[in-house]
Structure formats: structure tokens, C-alpha cells
Amino acid sequence: MTDFILNLIAWGGYFGIFLLMALENIVPPVPSEVIMGLGGMAVARGDMTMIPLILWGTLGTTVGNYFWYYIGRHIGYERFRPFVDRHGRWLTMEWEDVERLHRFFVKHGQWVVFVFRFMPAFRTIISLPAGMTRMPLWRFLVWTFAGSTIWNAILAYAGLLLGSRFEVLDRYVGPAAVALTVMIVIGYVWRVVTWKPRAGR
């Protein structure tokens, strides 16, 4: 994966960063931490400059998130009910929970979208409910772009500080991502095992 990222950056420059960041939000296994970190290292070497790097990376992030927003908006949360009624056990929720989340998202969705840009495991997923609850497109794009700009800048400047020492970045990002994924899986399994529908409580 690292070689693929390096080759695409070398081939496409800023446009390569754009493509990688868009892909990262459509196919989550592509890590934005490594993409922007390598971009920051390219700045340290004089191959790129910081502002265009952050701008192109954030544009890619926004486009990738729009993909999931569009799918969610096309589906709509109302069509989700038969699925929830049938598979509520595995979702650990009932339709009442979905409606409660819908009301919360309608009221506070812009802040949720903004804050979730800083959460590696959820920053892409949050675009789906944003679309399903019909958040205005302009609002979704503005808050996605704002949060992504800050996050991408942090990653890029981390790469700049590391300079050419990619092994330092690679050494910590990989295990941290794996540990976070394991924690999420364990939490989900625990919730499935202990969850009971309201009728059975």
C-alpha cells in the first residue's frame, strides 16, 4: 500500500494527492494519515508547498465524502426501516433509536460532521447519515471542508516535522490503526451480545 501511495504521488503530484484522498474516503483501508504525512515529507524535501498540498488533499477528502453523502441522500432514512426491523439485533438498534438519531442529526448535524473529521474510524461513515437526513448540500460541504482542512493540515505538518523519516510515521500509524479497529470490533461484539430489544427489557 505504501509503495502504491508513493508511486501515485510521484506520478500525479498534487493531483495524485487529490485522487488518493478521494479514494481514502471511498475505500477506507487507504490511510489519510500516511497520504498527508508523505505529502508533508515532500514539502520538507522541496518537492511540494504546504498550502496547495492541504488544499488539494482537502478537496479530495470532500469529494470522497460527497460520494457517501449522495448514496445516503438517494436512499433516505425512511427506506432504512424494513432493514432495521429485520436486522435490528445486528445493528443493536430499533426504529425508535433511528428516529431519535435522525432528530438529533437534523438539529446538530453540522457540528457532528465537523467533529467527526478528526476521528479516523468515523469520519467517512458520518457522511452517510448526513445524506440520509437530507442535510443541505452546501452545509455538508462547508463543514466537511472546514474540519478536513484542519485535520489534513495537522497530518501534513506532522510529515513536515518528520522530514524524510517515513519509518517513524509508518511505525506508529499502522499499529495505532490496527489497535483502534480491534477496539471497535470488540465494542461492537459486546454491544451485540448484551443488547436486548425494548419489548424484552
TORPA-4810 file (N, C-alpha, C, O; in nm, 3 decimals):
<nodes>
NODE_1_0.081_-0.120_0.000_0.000_0.000_0.000_0.086_0.127_0.000_0.056_0.224_-0.069_M
NODE_2_0.194_0.124_0.079_0.282_0.241_0.086_0.346_0.269_-0.049_0.355_0.385_-0.091_T
NODE_3_0.391_0.164_-0.117_0.452_0.182_-0.250_0.352_0.240_-0.349_0.387_0.324_-0.432_D
NODE_4_0.226_0.195_-0.340_0.121_0.248_-0.428_0.103_0.397_-0.404_0.092_0.474_-0.500_F
NODE_5_0.099_0.438_-0.278_0.082_0.579_-0.245_0.200_0.662_-0.296_0.181_0.767_-0.356_I
NODE_6_0.320_0.613_-0.271_0.440_0.685_-0.315_0.445_0.698_-0.467_0.480_0.804_-0.520_L
NODE_7_0.410_0.593_-0.537_0.412_0.596_-0.683_0.309_0.691_-0.739_0.335_0.762_-0.836_N
NODE_8_0.190_0.694_-0.679_0.085_0.782_-0.729_0.119_0.929_-0.701_0.091_1.016_-0.783_L
NODE_9_0.179_0.956_-0.585_0.222_1.093_-0.555_0.331_1.136_-0.652_0.330_1.249_-0.702_I
NODE_10_0.426_1.046_-0.677_0.535_1.077_-0.770_0.482_1.102_-0.911_0.532_1.188_-0.983_A
NODE_11_0.380_1.025_-0.950_0.323_1.040_-1.085_0.235_1.163_-1.098_0.245_1.236_-1.196_W
NODE_12_0.149_1.185_-0.999_0.047_1.289_-1.014_0.070_1.416_-0.936_-0.002_1.514_-0.957_G
NODE_13_0.168_1.419_-0.845_0.189_1.539_-0.766_0.066_1.573_-0.683_0.010_1.487_-0.614_G
NODE_14_0.024_1.701_-0.691_-0.093_1.744_-0.614_-0.219_1.669_-0.658_-0.303_1.634_-0.575_Y
NODE_15_-0.231_1.644_-0.788_-0.348_1.570_-0.835_-0.346_1.427_-0.782_-0.452_1.369_-0.756_F
NODE_16_-0.228_1.371_-0.766_-0.216_1.239_-0.705_-0.264_1.241_-0.561_-0.330_1.148_-0.516_G
NODE_17_-0.231_1.348_-0.488_-0.280_1.365_-0.351_-0.432_1.372_-0.351_-0.498_1.308_-0.268_I
NODE_18_-0.488_1.449_-0.445_-0.633_1.462_-0.457_-0.699_1.325_-0.479_-0.795_1.291_-0.411_F
NODE_19_-0.646_1.247_-0.573_-0.702_1.116_-0.603_-0.693_1.022_-0.482_-0.788_0.951_-0.450_L
NODE_20_-0.578_1.023_-0.416_-0.559_0.936_-0.301_-0.654_0.971_-0.187_-0.709_0.882_-0.123_L
NODE_21_-0.673_1.100_-0.162_-0.760_1.141_-0.053_-0.906_1.115_-0.085_-0.985_1.083_0.004_M
NODE_22_-0.943_1.128_-0.213_-1.079_1.092_-0.252_-1.099_0.941_-0.234_-1.201_0.897_-0.182_A
NODE_23_-1.001_0.864_-0.278_-1.008_0.718_-0.267_-1.011_0.675_-0.121_-1.080_0.579_-0.086_L
NODE_24_-0.937_0.745_-0.037_-0.931_0.711_0.106_-1.069_0.716_0.170_-1.098_0.640_0.262_E
NODE_25_-1.154_0.807_0.121_-1.287_0.820_0.179_-1.391_0.730_0.113_-1.501_0.715_0.164_N
NODE_26_-1.356_0.670_0.000_-1.445_0.575_-0.064_-1.405_0.432_-0.029_-1.490_0.346_-0.011_I
NODE_27_-1.275_0.409_-0.018_-1.220_0.278_0.020_-1.136_0.300_0.145_-1.016_0.325_0.135_V
NODE_28_-1.197_0.293_0.265_-1.130_0.330_0.390_-0.993_0.271_0.416_-0.914_0.337_0.483_P
NODE_29_-0.956_0.149_0.368_-0.823_0.098_0.400_-0.707_0.186_0.354_-0.596_0.170_0.403_P
NODE_30_-0.731_0.279_0.261_-0.625_0.371_0.220_-0.610_0.477_0.329_-0.705_0.553_0.351_V
NODE_31_-0.497_0.485_0.399_-0.486_0.571_0.517_-0.451_0.717_0.484_-0.347_0.744_0.424_P
NODE_32_-0.537_0.809_0.524_-0.510_0.951_0.500_-0.389_0.998_0.581_-0.317_1.089_0.539_S
NODE_33_-0.368_0.936_0.698_-0.253_0.976_0.780_-0.123_0.957_0.703_-0.034_1.042_0.710_E
NODE_34_-0.112_0.848_0.630_0.009_0.822_0.553_0.015_0.912_0.430_0.121_0.963_0.395_V
NODE_35_-0.099_0.931_0.363_-0.101_1.014_0.242_-0.056_1.155_0.272_0.037_1.206_0.208_I
NODE_36_-0.120_1.220_0.369_-0.085_1.359_0.400_0.050_1.367_0.470_0.123_1.466_0.456_M
NODE_37_0.084_1.262_0.545_0.216_1.260_0.608_0.326_1.256_0.504_0.427_1.327_0.516_G
NODE_38_0.308_1.175_0.402_0.406_1.169_0.292_0.407_1.301_0.215_0.512_1.345_0.168_L
NODE_39_0.290_1.363_0.202_0.285_1.495_0.137_0.366_1.597_0.215_0.438_1.677_0.156_G
NODE_40_0.353_1.593_0.348_0.433_1.684_0.431_0.582_1.659_0.419_0.661_1.753_0.423_G
NODE_41_0.619_1.532_0.404_0.760_1.499_0.383_0.808_1.550_0.247_0.923_1.590_0.233_M
NODE_42_0.718_1.549_0.148_0.753_1.604_0.017_0.777_1.754_0.027_0.861_1.809_-0.044_A
NODE_43_0.701_1.821_0.115_0.723_1.964_0.139_0.861_1.984_0.201_0.933_2.077_0.164_V
NODE_44_0.897_1.898_0.295_1.028_1.908_0.360_1.141_1.892_0.260_1.248_1.952_0.276_A
NODE_45_1.119_1.811_0.157_1.222_1.790_0.055_1.221_1.898_-0.053_1.311_1.904_-0.136_R
NODE_46_1.120_1.985_-0.050_1.110_2.091_-0.151_1.037_2.049_-0.276_1.037_2.123_-0.375_G
NODE_47_0.973_1.931_-0.274_0.901_1.883_-0.392_0.760_1.939_-0.400_0.700_1.941_-0.508_D
NODE_48_0.705_1.985_-0.288_0.571_2.044_-0.283_0.574_2.165_-0.190_0.671_2.186_-0.117_M
NODE_49_0.466_2.244_-0.195_0.449_2.351_-0.097_0.324_2.323_-0.015_0.232_2.255_-0.062_T
NODE_50_0.320_2.375_0.106_0.220_2.332_0.204_0.077_2.369_0.167_-0.012_2.284_0.174_M
NODE_51_0.053_2.493_0.128_-0.085_2.538_0.104_-0.152_2.458_-0.009_-0.263_2.409_0.011_I
NODE_52_-0.088_2.444_-0.126_-0.152_2.361_-0.230_-0.171_2.216_-0.186_-0.270_2.153_-0.223_P
NODE_53_-0.077_2.163_-0.107_-0.090_2.026_-0.058_-0.217_2.011_0.025_-0.296_1.919_0.003_L
NODE_54_-0.236_2.102_0.121_-0.354_2.096_0.208_-0.481_2.118_0.127_-0.582_2.050_0.149_I
NODE_55_-0.477_2.213_0.034_-0.595_2.244_-0.047_-0.637_2.125_-0.133_-0.754_2.086_-0.132_L
NODE_56_-0.542_2.066_-0.206_-0.574_1.953_-0.292_-0.616_1.831_-0.210_-0.708_1.758_-0.248_W
NODE_57_-0.549_1.810_-0.097_-0.587_1.699_-0.010_-0.728_1.715_0.044_-0.804_1.618_0.050_G
NODE_58_-0.763_1.836_0.084_-0.896_1.863_0.139_-1.004_1.854_0.032_-1.114_1.807_0.059_T
NODE_59_-0.974_1.898_-0.088_-1.069_1.883_-0.199_-1.096_1.735_-0.225_-1.211_1.695_-0.248_L
NODE_60_-0.991_1.655_-0.222_-1.009_1.511_-0.240_-1.094_1.450_-0.129_-1.181_1.368_-0.155_G
NODE_61_-1.068_1.492_-0.005_-1.147_1.444_0.108_-1.294_1.479_0.091_-1.381_1.396_0.115_T
NODE_62_-1.320_1.602_0.050_-1.458_1.648_0.033_-1.529_1.571_-0.077_-1.645_1.533_-0.061_T
NODE_63_-1.462_1.549_-0.188_-1.522_1.473_-0.299_-1.551_1.330_-0.255_-1.658_1.277_-0.285_V
NODE_64_-1.457_1.267_-0.185_-1.478_1.131_-0.139_-1.594_1.120_-0.043_-1.670_1.023_-0.048_G
NODE_65_-1.608_1.218_0.045_-1.720_1.216_0.139_-1.852_1.244_0.070_-1.956_1.193_0.112_N
NODE_66_-1.850_1.325_-0.035_-1.973_1.351_-0.110_-2.029_1.223_-0.171_-2.150_1.207_-0.184_Y
NODE_67_-1.940_1.131_-0.207_-1.982_1.002_-0.262_-2.080_0.933_-0.167_-2.186_0.886_-0.210_F
NODE_68_-2.044_0.927_-0.038_-2.130_0.861_0.060_-2.251_0.947_0.095_-2.359_0.894_0.123_W
NODE_69_-2.234_1.078_0.094_-2.348_1.167_0.117_-2.454_1.146_0.010_-2.573_1.139_0.040_Y
NODE_70_-2.410_1.135_-0.115_-2.502_1.116_-0.227_-2.579_0.985_-0.213_-2.699_0.980_-0.235_Y
NODE_71_-2.507_0.878_-0.174_-2.573_0.748_-0.155_-2.677_0.757_-0.044_-2.789_0.708_-0.058_I
NODE_72_-2.640_0.821_0.067_-2.733_0.835_0.178_-2.855_0.918_0.141_-2.967_0.885_0.179_G
NODE_73_-2.834_1.025_0.066_-2.945_1.110_0.024_-3.038_1.036_-0.072_-3.159_1.055_-0.069_R
NODE_74_-2.980_0.953_-0.157_-3.060_0.876_-0.252_-3.145_0.771_-0.179_-3.260_0.748_-0.216_H
NODE_75_-3.088_0.709_-0.077_-3.160_0.606_-0.002_-3.268_0.669_0.086_-3.383_0.627_0.085_I
NODE_76_-3.228_0.771_0.164_-3.321_0.831_0.259_-3.337_0.742_0.381_-3.334_0.619_0.370_G
NODE_77_-3.354_0.801_0.496_-3.358_0.718_0.617_-3.489_0.640_0.627_-3.494_0.537_0.695_Y
NODE_78_-3.596_0.686_0.562_-3.724_0.615_0.569_-3.713_0.474_0.509_-3.775_0.381_0.560_E
NODE_79_-3.637_0.459_0.403_-3.622_0.327_0.339_-3.543_0.230_0.426_-3.536_0.111_0.398_R
NODE_80_-3.482_0.284_0.531_-3.399_0.203_0.618_-3.482_0.121_0.717_-3.430_0.028_0.778_F
NODE_81_-3.612_0.156_0.731_-3.694_0.092_0.835_-3.707_-0.059_0.820_-3.686_-0.130_0.918_R
NODE_82_-3.743_-0.113_0.702_-3.754_-0.259_0.690_-3.624_-0.330_0.728_-3.627_-0.438_0.788_P
NODE_83_-3.511_-0.270_0.693_-3.382_-0.330_0.727_-3.362_-0.329_0.878_-3.314_-0.428_0.935_F
NODE_84_-3.398_-0.218_0.943_-3.382_-0.208_1.089_-3.475_-0.307_1.159_-3.435_-0.374_1.254_V
NODE_85_-3.600_-0.315_1.111_-3.695_-0.407_1.173_-3.648_-0.552_1.162_-3.673_-0.633_1.251_D
NODE_86_-3.581_-0.583_1.053_-3.540_-0.721_1.029_-3.405_-0.754_1.094_-3.384_-0.864_1.143_R
NODE_87_-3.314_-0.655_1.093_-3.177_-0.682_1.140_-3.138_-0.594_1.259_-3.020_-0.566_1.280_H
NODE_88_-3.238_-0.552_1.334_-3.211_-0.465_1.449_-3.113_-0.525_1.548_-3.036_-0.454_1.614_G
NODE_89_-3.117_-0.657_1.558_-3.026_-0.724_1.651_-2.880_-0.694_1.618_-2.800_-0.665_1.707_R
NODE_90_-2.848_-0.703_1.489_-2.708_-0.683_1.449_-2.672_-0.535_1.443_-2.554_-0.499_1.451_W
NODE_91_-2.772_-0.451_1.428_-2.746_-0.307_1.432_-2.750_-0.254_1.574_-2.709_-0.141_1.600_L
NODE_92_-2.801_-0.336_1.666_-2.822_-0.300_1.807_-2.905_-0.172_1.820_-2.873_-0.084_1.899_T
NODE_93_-3.010_-0.165_1.739_-3.100_-0.051_1.748_-3.237_-0.088_1.695_-3.252_-0.182_1.617_M
NODE_94_-3.337_-0.012_1.739_-3.472_-0.025_1.689_-3.507_0.102_1.613_-3.429_0.198_1.609_E
NODE_95_-3.626_0.101_1.552_-3.663_0.217_1.472_-3.674_0.343_1.556_-3.646_0.453_1.507_W
NODE_96_-3.714_0.330_1.680_-3.720_0.446_1.770_-3.581_0.509_1.784_-3.568_0.632_1.788_E
NODE_97_-3.479_0.425_1.790_-3.343_0.476_1.801_-3.303_0.552_1.674_-3.238_0.656_1.680_D
NODE_98_-3.344_0.499_1.560_-3.314_0.565_1.432_-3.381_0.701_1.427_-3.319_0.799_1.385_V
NODE_99_-3.507_0.709_1.468_-3.579_0.836_1.466_-3.517_0.937_1.562_-3.510_1.056_1.532_E
NODE_100_-3.471_0.888_1.678_-3.405_0.976_1.773_-3.274_1.031_1.716_-3.245_1.150_1.729_R
NODE_101_-3.197_0.944_1.652_-3.073_0.988_1.588_-3.102_1.085_1.473_-3.027_1.180_1.451_L
NODE_102_-3.211_1.059_1.401_-3.248_1.148_1.291_-3.278_1.288_1.343_-3.232_1.386_1.285_H
NODE_103_-3.356_1.298_1.451_-3.390_1.429_1.508_-3.264_1.500_1.558_-3.248_1.621_1.539_R
NODE_104_-3.176_1.424_1.622_-3.051_1.484_1.670_-2.967_1.536_1.555_-2.909_1.644_1.563_F
NODE_105_-2.959_1.457_1.448_-2.875_1.495_1.334_-2.932_1.615_1.261_-2.856_1.702_1.216_F
NODE_106_-3.064_1.622_1.249_-3.126_1.738_1.185_-3.092_1.865_1.262_-3.071_1.971_1.202_V
NODE_107_-3.087_1.855_1.394_-3.063_1.973_1.479_-2.915_2.006_1.492_-2.878_2.124_1.493_K
NODE_108_-2.831_1.905_1.502_-2.689_1.928_1.532_-2.594_1.868_1.428_-2.475_1.856_1.454_H
NODE_109_-2.646_1.831_1.313_-2.567_1.756_1.216_-2.440_1.824_1.170_-2.339_1.758_1.148_G
NODE_110_-2.444_1.958_1.154_-2.325_2.026_1.104_-2.207_2.013_1.200_-2.093_1.999_1.157_Q
NODE_111_-2.236_2.017_1.331_-2.128_2.002_1.429_-2.078_1.858_1.433_-1.959_1.834_1.451_W
NODE_112_-2.170_1.762_1.416_-2.130_1.622_1.413_-2.036_1.596_1.296_-1.932_1.531_1.312_V
NODE_113_-2.073_1.646_1.178_-1.989_1.629_1.059_-1.852_1.691_1.082_-1.750_1.632_1.047_V
NODE_114_-1.848_1.810_1.141_-1.722_1.879_1.165_-1.634_1.801_1.263_-1.516_1.777_1.234_F
NODE_115_-1.689_1.763_1.377_-1.611_1.695_1.481_-1.563_1.558_1.434_-1.451_1.517_1.466_V
NODE_116_-1.647_1.487_1.358_-1.609_1.353_1.316_-1.497_1.352_1.213_-1.440_1.247_1.185_F
NODE_117_-1.463_1.467_1.157_-1.348_1.475_1.065_-1.217_1.444_1.137_-1.117_1.415_1.072_R
NODE_118_-1.218_1.449_1.270_-1.096_1.424_1.348_-1.094_1.282_1.404_-1.005_1.248_1.482_F
NODE_119_-1.192_1.198_1.366_-1.200_1.063_1.419_-1.173_0.963_1.306_-1.258_0.945_1.219_M
NODE_120_-1.057_0.900_1.306_-1.017_0.813_1.195_-1.120_0.706_1.157_-1.137_0.678_1.038_P
NODE_121_-1.187_0.647_1.253_-1.276_0.536_1.222_-1.414_0.581_1.173_-1.488_0.501_1.116_A
NODE_122_-1.449_0.708_1.195_-1.586_0.751_1.170_-1.600_0.868_1.072_-1.712_0.903_1.035_F
NODE_123_-1.489_0.928_1.030_-1.502_1.050_0.951_-1.564_1.025_0.813_-1.622_1.117_0.754_R
NODE_124_-1.554_0.903_0.763_-1.619_0.871_0.636_-1.762_0.826_0.658_-1.852_0.865_0.584_T
NODE_125_-1.784_0.743_0.760_-1.916_0.687_0.786_-2.019_0.796_0.809_-2.135_0.781_0.771_I
NODE_126_-1.979_0.907_0.872_-2.075_1.011_0.910_-2.140_1.076_0.789_-2.246_1.137_0.802_I
NODE_127_-2.080_1.066_0.672_-2.137_1.126_0.552_-2.266_1.056_0.510_-2.353_1.118_0.449_S
NODE_128_-2.279_0.929_0.542_-2.399_0.853_0.504_-2.523_0.905_0.577_-2.622_0.936_0.511_L
NODE_129_-2.522_0.915_0.711_-2.640_0.972_0.778_-2.664_1.118_0.743_-2.778_1.165_0.746_P
NODE_130_-2.557_1.191_0.711_-2.577_1.331_0.668_-2.663_1.336_0.543_-2.751_1.422_0.531_A
NODE_131_-2.638_1.246_0.450_-2.720_1.240_0.330_-2.858_1.185_0.357_-2.956_1.234_0.302_G
NODE_132_-2.867_1.083_0.442_-2.995_1.019_0.472_-3.091_1.115_0.541_-3.212_1.105_0.522_M
NODE_133_-3.039_1.208_0.620_-3.124_1.304_0.690_-3.145_1.432_0.609_-3.200_1.530_0.659_T
NODE_134_-3.100_1.430_0.483_-3.120_1.543_0.390_-3.055_1.672_0.439_-3.110_1.780_0.420_R
NODE_135_-2.937_1.661_0.502_-2.866_1.783_0.536_-2.843_1.863_0.409_-2.803_1.805_0.308_M
NODE_136_-2.866_1.995_0.410_-2.842_2.074_0.289_-2.701_2.052_0.237_-2.605_2.050_0.315_P
NODE_137_-2.688_2.035_0.107_-2.558_2.001_0.048_-2.453_2.106_0.080_-2.340_2.072_0.114_L
NODE_138_-2.490_2.234_0.069_-2.390_2.339_0.092_-2.337_2.332_0.235_-2.218_2.354_0.259_W
NODE_139_-2.427_2.301_0.330_-2.384_2.292_0.470_-2.292_2.173_0.490_-2.190_2.183_0.560_R
NODE_140_-2.327_2.060_0.430_-2.242_1.941_0.440_-2.103_1.968_0.383_-2.003_1.932_0.444_F
NODE_141_-2.098_2.032_0.267_-1.968_2.059_0.203_-1.885_2.157_0.284_-1.764_2.140_0.298_L
NODE_142_-1.949_2.261_0.337_-1.876_2.362_0.414_-1.815_2.301_0.539_-1.697_2.323_0.566_V
NODE_143_-1.894_2.224_0.615_-1.843_2.168_0.740_-1.745_2.054_0.716_-1.652_2.035_0.794_W
NODE_144_-1.767_1.980_0.610_-1.670_1.876_0.573_-1.537_1.939_0.535_-1.431_1.895_0.580_T
NODE_145_-1.542_2.043_0.453_-1.420_2.109_0.409_-1.347_2.173_0.527_-1.224_2.166_0.536_F
NODE_146_-1.423_2.237_0.617_-1.361_2.305_0.731_-1.290_2.206_0.823_-1.173_2.226_0.857_A
NODE_147_-1.359_2.099_0.862_-1.298_2.001_0.950_-1.182_1.928_0.885_-1.080_1.901_0.948_G
NODE_148_-1.198_1.896_0.756_-1.093_1.824_0.683_-0.969_1.910_0.664_-0.857_1.859_0.666_S
NODE_149_-0.988_2.040_0.646_-0.873_2.130_0.632_-0.785_2.125_0.756_-0.662_2.116_0.746_T
NODE_150_-0.848_2.132_0.871_-0.771_2.131_0.997_-0.700_1.997_1.015_-0.581_1.993_1.046_I
NODE_151_-0.773_1.887_0.994_-0.715_1.754_1.012_-0.600_1.729_0.914_-0.494_1.680_0.953_W
NODE_152_-0.623_1.763_0.788_-0.519_1.741_0.688_-0.396_1.829_0.713_-0.283_1.787_0.688_N
NODE_153_-0.419_1.949_0.763_-0.306_2.037_0.796_-0.223_1.977_0.908_-0.100_1.982_0.904_A
NODE_154_-0.290_1.921_1.009_-0.218_1.856_1.120_-0.131_1.742_1.068_-0.015_1.728_1.106_I
NODE_155_-0.189_1.660_0.981_-0.115_1.546_0.926_0.002_1.591_0.839_0.111_1.536_0.846_L
NODE_156_-0.024_1.693_0.756_0.081_1.741_0.666_0.197_1.802_0.744_0.313_1.777_0.712_A
NODE_157_0.167_1.882_0.846_0.274_1.943_0.926_0.348_1.838_1.009_0.467_1.855_1.038_Y
NODE_158_0.278_1.730_1.049_0.346_1.620_1.117_0.448_1.558_1.023_0.561_1.527_1.063_A
NODE_159_0.409_1.539_0.896_0.503_1.486_0.796_0.619_1.581_0.773_0.733_1.537_0.756_G
NODE_160_0.589_1.711_0.773_0.696_1.811_0.755_0.797_1.804_0.869_0.917_1.812_0.846_L
NODE_161_0.748_1.788_0.991_0.837_1.781_1.107_0.921_1.653_1.105_1.036_1.652_1.149_L
NODE_162_0.861_1.545_1.053_0.936_1.419_1.047_1.040_1.419_0.935_1.134_1.340_0.936_L
NODE_163_1.021_1.509_0.838_1.115_1.517_0.727_1.109_1.392_0.642_1.002_1.354_0.594_G
NODE_164_1.220_1.328_0.623_1.226_1.208_0.537_1.218_1.079_0.617_1.236_0.971_0.563_S
NODE_165_1.192_1.091_0.747_1.192_0.971_0.832_1.056_0.902_0.827_0.982_0.901_0.925_R
NODE_166_1.026_0.845_0.712_0.896_0.780_0.695_0.879_0.663_0.789_0.767_0.633_0.832_F
NODE_167_0.987_0.596_0.823_0.974_0.478_0.907_0.915_0.513_1.043_0.849_0.430_1.106_E
NODE_168_0.939_0.637_1.089_0.881_0.680_1.217_0.730_0.688_1.205_0.658_0.641_1.293_V
NODE_169_0.682_0.749_1.096_0.538_0.758_1.072_0.477_0.620_1.054_0.373_0.589_1.114_L
NODE_170_0.540_0.538_0.974_0.487_0.405_0.943_0.485_0.316_1.066_0.398_0.230_1.080_D
NODE_171_0.581_0.337_1.155_0.595_0.252_1.274_0.477_0.269_1.369_0.435_0.173_1.433_R
NODE_172_0.424_0.393_1.378_0.319_0.421_1.475_0.179_0.423_1.415_0.083_0.381_1.480_Y
NODE_173_0.165_0.470_1.292_0.032_0.481_1.232_-0.031_0.345_1.211_-0.148_0.325_1.243_V
NODE_174_0.047_0.249_1.158_-0.006_0.116_1.132_-0.059_0.049_1.258_-0.176_0.011_1.262_G
NODE_175_0.024_0.033_1.362_-0.025_-0.031_1.485_-0.140_0.044_1.551_-0.230_-0.018_1.607_P
NODE_176_-0.138_0.178_1.545_-0.246_0.257_1.605_-0.378_0.230_1.533_-0.482_0.218_1.596_A
NODE_177_-0.373_0.222_1.400_-0.494_0.195_1.322_-0.548_0.056_1.352_-0.669_0.037_1.365_A
NODE_178_-0.457_-0.042_1.363_-0.498_-0.179_1.394_-0.560_-0.186_1.533_-0.663_-0.250_1.553_V
NODE_179_-0.496_-0.120_1.631_-0.547_-0.121_1.768_-0.685_-0.058_1.775_-0.773_-0.109_1.844_A
NODE_180_-0.705_0.053_1.705_-0.834_0.119_1.705_-0.941_0.031_1.642_-1.054_0.024_1.691_L
NODE_181_-0.906_-0.035_1.532_-1.000_-0.125_1.466_-1.040_-0.240_1.558_-1.158_-0.276_1.565_T
NODE_182_-0.943_-0.298_1.627_-0.971_-0.409_1.720_-1.063_-0.363_1.832_-1.156_-0.435_1.870_V
NODE_183_-1.039_-0.243_1.884_-1.123_-0.190_1.991_-1.267_-0.171_1.943_-1.362_-0.201_2.015_M
NODE_184_-1.282_-0.122_1.820_-1.416_-0.101_1.765_-1.488_-0.233_1.748_-1.606_-0.244_1.781_I
NODE_185_-1.418_-0.335_1.696_-1.478_-0.467_1.677_-1.519_-0.527_1.811_-1.628_-0.583_1.822_V
NODE_186_-1.433_-0.517_1.911_-1.465_-0.571_2.043_-1.587_-0.500_2.102_-1.676_-0.563_2.158_I
NODE_187_-1.589_-0.367_2.088_-1.703_-0.290_2.138_-1.833_-0.329_2.069_-1.937_-0.339_2.133_G
NODE_188_-1.825_-0.351_1.938_-1.945_-0.390_1.864_-1.994_-0.528_1.908_-2.114_-0.547_1.932_Y
NODE_189_-1.903_-0.624_1.919_-1.940_-0.759_1.962_-2.004_-0.756_2.100_-2.104_-0.823_2.125_V
NODE_190_-1.946_-0.679_2.189_-2.001_-0.667_2.324_-2.142_-0.610_2.322_-2.230_-0.656_2.395_W
NODE_191_-2.164_-0.510_2.238_-2.296_-0.447_2.228_-2.398_-0.545_2.170_-2.513_-0.549_2.215_R
NODE_192_-2.358_-0.623_2.071_-2.449_-0.722_2.012_-2.488_-0.827_2.115_-2.605_-0.864_2.125_V
NODE_193_-2.390_-0.874_2.191_-2.415_-0.979_2.288_-2.506_-0.930_2.401_-2.591_-1.006_2.448_V
NODE_194_-2.490_-0.806_2.444_-2.565_-0.756_2.561_-2.692_-0.682_2.523_-2.772_-0.649_2.611_T
NODE_195_-2.714_-0.653_2.394_-2.830_-0.575_2.351_-2.958_-0.656_2.358_-2.961_-0.773_2.321_W
NODE_196_-3.065_-0.592_2.406_-3.197_-0.654_2.409_-3.299_-0.554_2.358_-3.291_-0.436_2.391_K
NODE_197_-3.395_-0.599_2.277_-3.500_-0.507_2.231_-3.583_-0.458_2.349_-3.591_-0.526_2.451_P
NODE_198_-3.645_-0.342_2.335_-3.720_-0.284_2.445_-3.833_-0.376_2.492_-3.863_-0.382_2.611_R
NODE_199_-3.892_-0.447_2.400_-4.002_-0.537_2.437_-3.957_-0.647_2.531_-4.036_-0.702_2.608_A
NODE_200_-3.827_-0.677_2.524_-3.775_-0.785_2.609_-3.707_-0.734_2.733_-3.648_-0.812_2.808_G
NODE_201_-3.713_-0.601_2.756_-3.645_-0.546_2.875_-3.739_-0.537_2.994_-3.698_-0.494_3.102_R
</nodes>
